Amino acid sequence: MKGEVDEAIYHYEQALEMHSLKPDCYYNLGNAHCLKENYKDALKAFKKCIELDPTNSAAIYNLGNTYFVMQETEKATKFFEKAIEMEPDNCEWRNYIGGLYLEKKDYENARRHLVESLRLNHEIFDTHLKLAELCY
């Protein structure tokens, strides 16, 4: 039964027809759409989740991540920053946005997020690699 993403999407949509005010259901639907690379549908689901629960930082982060996958980096950056503002101690999110800034050649912001990520958790291999890249 696990791995049946299409079936999961069907059931989330059925559940939402019965109770359309369930932000977690929209969040899970967005994640399922991402697994199927249905990014436009994922955006709709994450936006609806955030509309119903503006404090859902994971949905805000995933909205940014979906924009990133769609190569809309300015929108992605906006939502990543908003999610980090809500959860400033999330070292993984800081690592990810640090990498995004590194790709954009915004070295100041890349360093700020990557250094903070390491301060929060010194054991993140990828963060060390990104900082090394930033140094040369």
Backbone as JSON, one array per atom type, in Angstrom:
{
  "sequence": "MKGEVDEAIYHYEQALEMHSLKPDCYYNLGNAHCLKENYKDALKAFKKCIELDPTNSAAIYNLGNTYFVMQETEKATKFFEKAIEMEPDNCEWRNYIGGLYLEKKDYENARRHLVESLRLNHEIFDTHLKLAELCY",
  "N": [[0.81, -1.2, 0.0], [2.02, 1.24, 0.69], [3.61, 3.92, -1.06], [1.79, 4.44, -3.02], [1.14, 6.97, -4.48], [-0.59, 8.33, -6.24], [-3.05, 7.32, -5.45], [-3.1, 8.26, -2.84], [-3.27, 11.01, -3.32], [-5.8, 11.12, -4.51], [-7.41, 10.34, -2.31], [-6.83, 12.38, -0.43], [-7.92, 14.55, -1.8], [-10.62, 13.76, -1.87], [-11.2, 13.76, 0.88], [-10.87, 16.48, 1.4], [-12.99, 17.53, -0.01], [-15.01, 16.92, 1.7], [-14.29, 18.15, 4.12], [-13.1, 21.08, 3.91], [-11.46, 22.75, 5.34], [-9.04, 21.95, 6.44], [-5.89, 22.39, 7.14], [-3.6, 20.7, 7.38], [-4.2, 18.6, 5.73], [-4.12, 19.8, 3.21], [-1.42, 20.44, 3.22], [-0.2, 17.88, 3.2], [-1.25, 16.97, 0.78], [0.01, 18.74, -0.97], [2.68, 17.89, -0.64], [2.44, 15.3, -1.69], [1.79, 15.88, -4.36], [4.2, 17.08, -5.09], [5.89, 14.86, -5.03], [4.99, 13.56, -7.29], [5.78, 15.32, -9.15], [3.99, 17.27, -9.87], [3.94, 20.24, -9.91], [2.52, 22.69, -10.1], [0.04, 22.04, -9.02], [0.92, 21.37, -6.49], [1.79, 23.88, -5.57], [-0.7, 25.2, -5.36], [-1.91, 23.69, -3.33], [-0.13, 24.06, -1.13], [-0.33, 26.84, -0.84], [-3.03, 27.1, -0.11], [-3.01, 25.73, 2.31], [-1.39, 27.47, 3.81], [-2.97, 29.74, 3.73], [-5.06, 28.9, 5.37], [-3.67, 28.3, 7.68], [-1.51, 30.37, 8.65], [0.73, 30.12, 10.25], [2.11, 27.85, 9.64], [5.08, 26.92, 9.18], [6.48, 24.92, 7.85], [4.96, 24.44, 5.58], [5.26, 26.89, 4.32], [8.0, 26.84, 3.84], [8.08, 24.58, 2.13], [6.58, 25.57, 0.03], [8.35, 27.5, -0.92], [10.41, 25.74, -1.67], [9.16, 24.36, -3.73], [8.81, 26.41, -5.61], [11.52, 26.8, -6.08], [12.3, 24.4, -7.35], [10.85, 24.75, -9.63], [12.36, 26.63, -10.8], [12.03, 29.29, -10.1], [13.59, 31.35, -8.61], [13.59, 33.79, -7.2], [11.04, 33.98, -6.0], [11.22, 31.64, -4.52], [13.3, 32.26, -2.73], [12.11, 34.3, -1.24], [10.08, 32.91, 0.19], [11.6, 30.98, 1.54], [13.12, 32.63, 3.22], [11.06, 33.71, 4.77], [10.13, 31.42, 6.09], [12.39, 30.77, 7.6], [12.54, 32.99, 9.19], [10.42, 32.45, 10.84], [11.25, 30.09, 12.03], [14.02, 30.32, 13.24], [16.06, 28.7, 14.19], [16.35, 26.49, 12.59], [18.52, 24.51, 11.26], [18.85, 23.0, 8.93], [17.2, 24.22, 7.02], [18.48, 26.68, 6.89], [20.92, 25.88, 5.83], [20.08, 25.05, 3.31], [19.0, 27.42, 2.12], [21.29, 28.93, 2.24], [22.85, 27.63, 0.34], [21.31, 28.23, -1.91], [21.65, 31.02, -2.06], [24.37, 30.99, -2.52], [24.48, 29.86, -5.09], [23.28, 31.97, -6.45], [25.26, 33.78, -6.31], [25.27, 35.54, -4.22], [27.11, 36.19, -1.95], [27.38, 37.25, 0.62], [24.88, 36.85, 1.96], [24.78, 34.1, 1.66], [26.98, 33.26, 3.23], [26.12, 34.22, 5.74], [23.83, 32.63, 6.33], [24.88, 30.03, 6.14], [26.96, 29.97, 8.06], [25.44, 30.38, 10.35], [23.89, 28.06, 10.25], [25.88, 26.14, 10.78], [26.58, 26.95, 13.34], [24.33, 26.18, 14.71], [24.29, 23.44, 14.25], [27.02, 21.68, 14.07], [27.65, 19.44, 12.65], [26.83, 19.1, 10.01], [27.59, 17.96, 7.03], [27.24, 18.86, 4.35], [26.95, 21.61, 4.69], [29.51, 22.37, 5.49], [30.87, 21.83, 3.1], [29.69, 23.71, 1.36], [30.5, 26.09, 2.58], [33.23, 25.83, 2.23], [33.38, 26.04, -0.54], [32.56, 28.64, -0.78], [34.76, 29.96, 0.18], [36.73, 30.02, -1.77]],
  "CA": [[0.0, 0.0, 0.0], [2.9, 2.41, 0.68], [4.11, 4.26, -2.38], [0.66, 4.66, -3.93], [0.99, 8.42, -4.38], [-1.81, 8.74, -6.95], [-4.18, 6.98, -4.6], [-3.08, 9.2, -1.72], [-3.8, 12.29, -3.83], [-7.24, 10.93, -4.66], [-8.06, 10.33, -0.99], [-6.74, 13.73, 0.13], [-8.91, 15.39, -2.48], [-11.94, 13.35, -1.39], [-11.33, 14.25, 2.25], [-11.02, 17.94, 1.36], [-14.35, 17.83, -0.44], [-15.87, 16.77, 2.88], [-13.84, 19.13, 5.12], [-12.13, 21.89, 3.16], [-10.74, 23.66, 6.23], [-8.01, 21.14, 7.11], [-4.6, 22.79, 6.57], [-2.66, 19.58, 7.29], [-4.57, 17.81, 4.55], [-3.56, 20.53, 2.05], [0.04, 20.29, 3.3], [0.13, 16.53, 2.73], [-1.58, 16.93, -0.64], [1.11, 19.43, -1.65], [3.84, 17.0, -0.65], [2.16, 14.2, -2.63], [1.92, 16.45, -5.71], [5.64, 17.25, -5.35], [6.45, 13.54, -5.36], [4.58, 13.25, -8.66], [6.26, 16.44, -9.96], [2.84, 18.11, -10.25], [4.32, 21.4, -9.1], [1.47, 23.71, -10.05], [-0.94, 21.56, -8.04], [1.57, 21.48, -5.18], [1.71, 25.29, -5.17], [-2.08, 25.49, -4.93], [-2.16, 23.04, -2.04], [0.63, 24.74, -0.08], [-0.92, 28.18, -0.64], [-4.28, 26.94, 0.63], [-2.61, 25.39, 3.68], [-0.9, 28.7, 4.45], [-4.14, 30.6, 3.9], [-5.8, 28.4, 6.52], [-2.78, 28.29, 8.85], [-0.34, 31.17, 8.31], [1.86, 29.79, 11.11], [2.69, 26.58, 9.21], [6.36, 27.26, 8.57], [6.89, 23.84, 6.94], [4.25, 24.68, 4.31], [5.91, 28.05, 3.72], [9.28, 26.34, 3.33], [7.82, 23.71, 0.97], [6.17, 26.45, -1.06], [9.62, 28.0, -1.45], [11.12, 24.64, -2.32], [8.46, 24.09, -4.99], [9.23, 27.48, -6.53], [12.91, 26.56, -6.44], [12.31, 23.31, -8.33], [10.3, 25.33, -10.85], [13.37, 27.61, -11.21], [11.58, 30.63, -9.78], [14.43, 31.51, -7.43], [13.22, 34.97, -6.4], [9.91, 33.57, -5.16], [11.73, 30.64, -3.59], [14.06, 32.96, -1.7], [11.14, 35.02, -0.39], [9.41, 31.99, 1.1], [12.62, 30.4, 2.42], [13.43, 33.64, 4.25], [9.91, 33.8, 5.67], [10.12, 30.21, 6.92], [13.51, 30.88, 8.54], [12.13, 34.03, 10.14], [9.52, 31.78, 11.79], [12.02, 29.05, 12.71], [15.41, 30.73, 13.02], [17.01, 27.67, 14.61], [16.29, 25.33, 11.71], [19.82, 24.51, 10.59], [18.73, 22.43, 7.58], [16.66, 25.25, 6.15], [19.54, 27.68, 6.7], [21.87, 25.27, 4.91], [19.49, 25.04, 1.97], [18.95, 28.78, 1.57], [22.68, 29.34, 2.04], [23.23, 27.09, -0.97], [20.61, 29.0, -2.93], [22.36, 32.3, -2.18], [25.67, 30.7, -3.13], [24.22, 29.73, -6.53], [22.96, 33.29, -6.97], [26.46, 34.58, -6.09], [25.03, 36.49, -3.14], [28.0, 35.56, -0.99], [27.14, 37.75, 1.98], [23.75, 36.12, 2.52], [25.16, 32.69, 1.73], [27.81, 33.09, 4.42], [25.3, 34.46, 6.94], [22.99, 31.46, 6.62], [25.7, 28.82, 6.32], [27.62, 30.07, 9.36], [24.41, 30.17, 11.37], [23.56, 26.64, 10.19], [26.93, 25.42, 11.51], [26.48, 27.29, 14.76], [23.23, 25.39, 15.24], [24.66, 22.02, 14.17], [28.35, 21.64, 13.45], [27.84, 18.13, 12.01], [26.22, 19.02, 8.68], [28.64, 17.8, 6.02], [26.95, 19.71, 3.19], [27.21, 23.01, 5.04], [30.96, 22.56, 5.42], [31.25, 21.87, 1.68], [29.26, 24.99, 0.8], [31.39, 27.13, 3.11], [34.53, 25.66, 1.57], [33.21, 26.62, -1.89], [32.46, 30.09, -0.6], [36.09, 30.49, 0.55], [37.66, 30.17, -2.88]],
  "C": [[0.86, 1.27, 0.0], [3.41, 2.65, -0.73], [3.03, 4.51, -3.41], [0.29, 6.15, -3.9], [-0.28, 8.9, -5.09], [-3.05, 8.45, -6.1], [-4.26, 7.91, -3.39], [-3.67, 10.54, -2.15], [-5.32, 12.2, -3.96], [-7.94, 11.04, -3.3], [-7.96, 11.68, -0.29], [-7.79, 14.64, -0.5], [-10.33, 15.04, -2.05], [-12.19, 13.89, 0.03], [-11.56, 15.76, 2.26], [-12.38, 18.36, 0.81], [-15.32, 17.76, 0.73], [-15.57, 17.83, 3.94], [-12.73, 19.97, 4.5], [-11.3, 22.81, 4.03], [-9.66, 22.93, 7.03], [-6.63, 21.47, 6.52], [-3.62, 21.62, 6.42], [-2.93, 18.7, 6.08], [-4.02, 18.48, 3.28], [-2.03, 20.39, 2.03], [0.46, 18.92, 2.75], [-0.17, 16.36, 1.24], [-0.48, 17.61, -1.45], [2.35, 18.57, -1.73], [3.65, 15.85, -1.64], [2.3, 14.7, -4.07], [3.4, 16.67, -6.06], [6.28, 15.92, -5.73], [6.13, 13.13, -6.8], [5.05, 14.32, -9.65], [5.11, 17.25, -10.57], [2.98, 19.43, -9.48], [3.25, 22.48, -9.03], [0.38, 23.32, -9.05], [-0.37, 21.64, -6.62], [1.5, 22.92, -4.68], [0.33, 25.64, -4.65], [-2.34, 24.92, -3.55], [-1.41, 23.74, -0.91], [0.06, 26.13, 0.2], [-2.21, 28.1, 0.17], [-3.99, 26.58, 2.09], [-2.2, 26.64, 4.44], [-2.04, 29.69, 4.66], [-4.92, 30.2, 5.15], [-4.98, 28.44, 7.81], [-1.5, 29.04, 8.51], [0.89, 30.89, 9.18], [2.56, 28.49, 10.69], [3.98, 26.85, 8.44], [6.84, 26.18, 7.6], [6.21, 24.02, 5.58], [4.88, 25.86, 3.58], [7.24, 27.63, 3.11], [9.05, 25.48, 2.08], [7.3, 24.49, -0.22], [7.41, 27.04, -1.73], [10.37, 26.94, -2.21], [10.48, 24.3, -3.67], [8.8, 25.15, -6.03], [10.67, 27.26, -7.0], [13.02, 25.49, -7.52], [11.78, 23.8, -9.68], [11.2, 26.43, -11.41], [12.88, 29.05, -11.08], [12.3, 31.05, -8.48], [14.08, 32.74, -6.59], [12.06, 34.65, -5.47], [10.37, 32.56, -4.12], [12.44, 31.32, -2.42], [13.13, 33.66, -0.72], [10.51, 34.07, 0.63], [10.39, 31.27, 2.02], [12.93, 31.37, 3.56], [12.29, 33.76, 5.26], [9.86, 32.61, 6.61], [11.22, 30.3, 7.98], [13.22, 31.95, 9.59], [11.25, 33.4, 11.23], [10.24, 30.71, 12.61], [13.52, 29.32, 12.53], [16.44, 29.68, 13.41], [16.96, 26.41, 13.75], [17.55, 25.31, 10.84], [19.74, 23.95, 9.18], [18.19, 23.46, 6.6], [17.71, 26.32, 5.87], [20.6, 27.16, 5.73], [21.35, 25.36, 3.48], [19.47, 26.44, 1.36], [20.36, 29.34, 1.38], [23.2, 28.86, 0.7], [22.57, 27.84, -2.11], [21.3, 30.35, -3.15], [23.73, 32.1, -2.83], [25.53, 30.57, -4.64], [23.95, 31.08, -7.18], [24.14, 34.26, -6.87], [26.23, 35.73, -5.12], [25.8, 35.95, -1.93], [27.78, 36.01, 0.45], [25.99, 36.98, 2.65], [24.04, 34.63, 2.62], [25.97, 32.43, 3.0], [26.98, 33.23, 5.69], [24.5, 33.21, 7.3], [23.81, 30.21, 6.88], [26.42, 28.84, 7.67], [26.62, 29.83, 10.48], [23.98, 28.7, 11.4], [24.6, 25.83, 10.98], [26.91, 25.74, 13.0], [25.41, 26.43, 15.42], [23.55, 23.89, 15.26], [25.95, 21.91, 13.38], [28.59, 20.36, 12.63], [27.24, 18.02, 10.61], [27.31, 19.09, 7.62], [28.46, 18.78, 4.87], [27.22, 21.18, 3.48], [28.7, 23.3, 5.0], [31.43, 22.66, 3.97], [30.89, 23.22, 1.04], [30.15, 26.12, 1.3], [32.78, 27.04, 2.47], [34.47, 26.29, 0.17], [33.17, 28.14, -1.81], [33.83, 30.72, -0.36], [37.03, 30.64, -0.63], [36.99, 30.6, -4.15]]
}
